[in-house]
Each structure stands twice: as structure tokens, then as C-alpha cells.
Amino acid sequence: MKLLQLSSNNLNFKTINFKNGLNIVAGLQLTEDEKKTINGIGKSLSLILIHLMFGAKLNNNKPKEKKLKDFLKEYGEFQLTFTHNDKEYQIIKDFSKPEFYINTKKIPQKDYPSKLNEIFILDDDLTFRRVFNCFARRYGGDYYSDPLRQQGQPLTDYYQRLTNLKLLGVDTSLVKQQFKVKEQINKLEKAEEIIKEYEKILDKTNLKDLKDEYNQLIQDKKNFKIAPNYSVIKEEADRLTKKLQILRNEIQKTKNTIEKKKYNLEASNNININPKEIEALYREAQFFFETKVIKRLKDAQNFHNTLIANRKKRIELEIKELLLELEKKDNDFNIIATKRDKTLETLNTQGALEEYSSIEERIKYLYDEIKELTRYEEALSEFKKEKSTLNVESALIKEKSIIYLEKEKSHLEKIENDFRKIVKKFYDNHGGSLKIKDTKNAKYLYDIHIEIPRGSSQAIGEVEIFCYDILLYSLNQKIINFLAHDGVIFSEMDPRQKAMIFKIVIELINKYDLQYFVNIGENSLNEILEQDILSDEEKSYIEKSLILKLFDKDPKSWLMGTEFN
């Protein structure tokens, strides 16, 4: 990927024209007024805007980000052009609207991330947004608090860790399997806690009594003596009840048909064709019929009226037939209903139905009570079985991961050695370490340990971040071949370390045709250009790479061309 231009239809905006290789946005001081500062003139905002054009979001819960969001809504339209795989793209974004445009095609906000993934054809484990965050750390949040927090998430975040492992060349299939298993275990444990709490409030003291009564009633039901003809009468009652239901449905169906017929009859009464109205209509348009045409219209009216009259007669006849059919079905229904009622009365007079039904109802009640009291125990038992199975599966995955680390030992040592080579350019006596180990928290399977001795120092922490980012780029330079940092990375470094960053970047530009974007303040820039570790040619290249100069003197010379707090 190569960025070409970031622009806006707001004429106050300072267009950024990118070029191959090194690109620097510099904040320069023109006034000696101590109250003036190069902070807040848009250096960091230049990289943030690129992120926003690529779909990053601002957090309304953070006052500064909300102010920027509100400002951008009123500012105007932005355009970002870039090339990837020899194809040029233009992204257009109006921040007062949700959608994006790519090469004039409207992309809904929800589809935008997947469209970027499609353009850059990334691995299933990698999304463009997460990859871009790794290769272009922006200002703010926790992006510069730790080498592994490129997404601004806690170190325990699964997808942040998955992305780092993937970019380090680790096979993540076991990581994904383990995460899925652990998520299932967590859900089971949460459900288990809820059930245990609910189980405490249930009264189990009479559970055995309920089971005893239930078993006794089951036996009583088996031994229950019913009158000899009871089953025959009951079958007859059931048959009559079923027949009544069928008749009830047929009666309703007939009523519905009658209503439809009546509606059609009413509609037929409202149909009329009047040739005089047609003639008057055409007369208004200054068009006159010949006499023979008027006669044909009248003939057509007569023919139509005859058809309507015949249709009405047919519908009226059908309604009469349906009413007779309905009357017959009503009579049949009443006869069968009377017979069914007498049959049920016979069953009750024999004294069998009421007592038998009472036993059945009590059995059903006891069954439901026992089930309610025991189903939580059964659920817990099932949870324990499933959890045990998942724990076994997790242990097997863990075992495979240990075997994998042993198998890939030489590859992982090479990655660490590459990291150490980068670190040694900053520190002569030590190269630090980068190790991938099996984690104590099996949910994530692998831990990444990055350390430069005396790494608690802020400056050493920033060197750690830079060296790790360079390592990831070196391992994955074909993904987007772009790298960026915010000027905050220089904040605690000494001048030599700052200069070393540019020396390493220039080497990568020459080796891989890297496009590197960074913003920097005037003091840091001057310190860098004074360092002997840079050749005159490298210093000249840095000076020629200043693609945009922002000045403190007046808001018009800031990135946005105006002040917005």
C-alpha cells in the first residue's frame, strides 16, 4: 500500500501529499513567545485522520475525542487516495454521515471493514483494522503503553493477542481452539452458579414424600376398576367430540364462503359503464364520436349489463344453496352435541370418570413438582459432565501447544534473534529478549514476553515499542508495506536514539521500498540532524522528506487551518 494524498474540500485544510519512502509532518516554531507551542497544531491529528478514513472510531465517552468528532462533522468532506497492488483507490468521507465512498461507490458503515479486508485480501485471522493498528500506532489511549497494545485494549484481550501471535508467525489454530473451549467452560460455570443459587431457595424437604405419593398413585391408577362398559362409552364420547370439532370447522368455513359471495354480489351492483360519460369525456378533449361509434358503445353497455345481471343471479343462487347447507350442518351439530352430552353424563353417573380423572390430575401435579425440584440437580450433573469433557479437550490442546513450541523452537529463536539485532542498534551491551511461552492462563495458550533490561524507563519502553514494530514489519512487510508512528514515541528518547530510528527506517526504505509516515516536533528534528550516526546523505534525505510543515504562529498555518480547542 502507498498513500498518495489526504485532502479536504475545506480550503483551510493543509493537503498532505505523500511520496515513496520517508514522509514527515513537522511542527515548527516561528515565534519566541513562551505561550505559543507546537502542541495541538495537528501533527498527531494527521495520523489520526488517516485512521478515521480507514474506519477507526472516536469514543464519545472521551471528551477530547468527542470534541474532535463534533468538529469533523461540521468541517467538510475528506479524501484519501492510495494504491495497493497497482490499483488506485479513493476514499471519500463526510463525518456528518455514516457511509463511506470507495472509488465513488457508496459503502454502508457496517460493510466498510469487510470491504477493506476484501481490498487487502488478508488472512482469516487478520482484519485490516487490526493490522493497520499494528503498523500505524496513533496518538492517545494506551497504544504507546506497551508493545503489545496496538489495539488499545488490555493485554488480556484475545483478538489483540491473536493478531500479535499471527504476525509473529505462530500457528494460531490451537489458540483459536483453546479460546473456544475456554469460552464454553466459562459459560457453563456462569450457568452453574445461577442454578446453584436458585437451587438454594427450593424446598427439598418433602421431595421423598412426593416421590412416595407419586409411586403409590401410579400403582392405584393401574389397579383402578372401571365399569365394564366404561371404555366403550368413553370411546363413543371421544368419537362424538371429534365429529363435533370437524363439523364446527365446516360450519365456519361455510360462513366464510357466504360472506365472500355477499361481498362479490355487492361489488357487482357497483359496476356500470355509461356511454354518455365516455362521450362527455372525449367532448372535453374536443374529440367527437361518429354516430356509429356511439351506437357501438351502447351495444357494449347492454352486453356488459347482461353479463353483470347473469353473474348476480348466479351468485344469489349460490348464496341460497350455501345457506341451506349451513342450516343442515347446524342441525347436525346440535343433534351430535346433545348425544355427546348425554354420553358424558352417563360416564359421570357411573362414578368412574370423576375419580379416575382426579387420580390422573394428582399424578400430573406430583410429576411436575418432582421434576421442578430435581431438574436443577440434573442440569448441574450434565454441566459437570460437559465441563469435564471440555477440560480434557483443553488439556489435550495444551499438550499439543507445548509440543508445537518445542517443534518450532529454532524458528522462535530466530525471531528473538532478529528482535535482539534491532535492539542492539540502540544499546551496545544488551539486546533484550522476546519469548513466546505457554501461558499459565490456559485461555490464551501463549504469552508473549518482551523485555529490554531496565525496561521500566519510559525511554526504554519507547525503544521496545519501536523495535517490536520494526520486527513485525520485517516479518510481514508484504501485507501493506506501510509503517507509521506518532511523535510521542520520541518524547523520552535521547537524541542518539531518535536518530537511530530514522537510520533504521531509511535502511528498510532502501531494502523493502517501505513507505514510512511520522510526525515530529522542531526540537527533536534538530537534535536528530545533529547526530553523527547519520551520514550527510541521510540527513539530507530526512530534510527533503518534510512533506508538510505546520507552524505555531497562527491557526491558519495549522493542519485544519483553524482552532477547535
Protein Blocks (a to p, Z undefined) as FASTA:
>chain_A
ZZfbdcdfbfkbccddddehjaddddddfbfcfkbcfehilpmmmmmmmmmmnopacdfk
lmklmmmmmmmmmnoccdddddeehiacdddddfkbfbdceehiacdfklmmmmmmmmno
pafkbcfklmmmmmocceejjllmpfklmnopafklmklmmmmmmmnopafklmmmmmmm
mmmmmmmmmmmmmmmmmmmmpcfklmmmmmmmmmmmmmmmmmpccdfklmmmmmmmmmmm
mmmmmmmmmmmmmmmmmmmmmmmmmmmmmgccdfklmmmmmmmnopacdfklmmmmmmmm
mmmmmmmmmmmmmmmmmmmmmmmmmmmmmmmmmmmmmmmmmmmmmmmmnommmmmmmmmm
mmmmmmmmmmmmmmmmmmmmmmmmmmmmmmmmmmmmmmmmmmmmmmmmmmmmmmmmmmmm
mmmmmpmkbgbjadddddfblmnopacddddehklpmklmmmmmmmmmmmmmmmmmmmno
pacddfklmmmmcfklmmmmmmmmmmmmmmnopacdddddfklmmmmmmpmkbcfklmmm
mmmmmmbccdfkbmklmmnopaeZZ
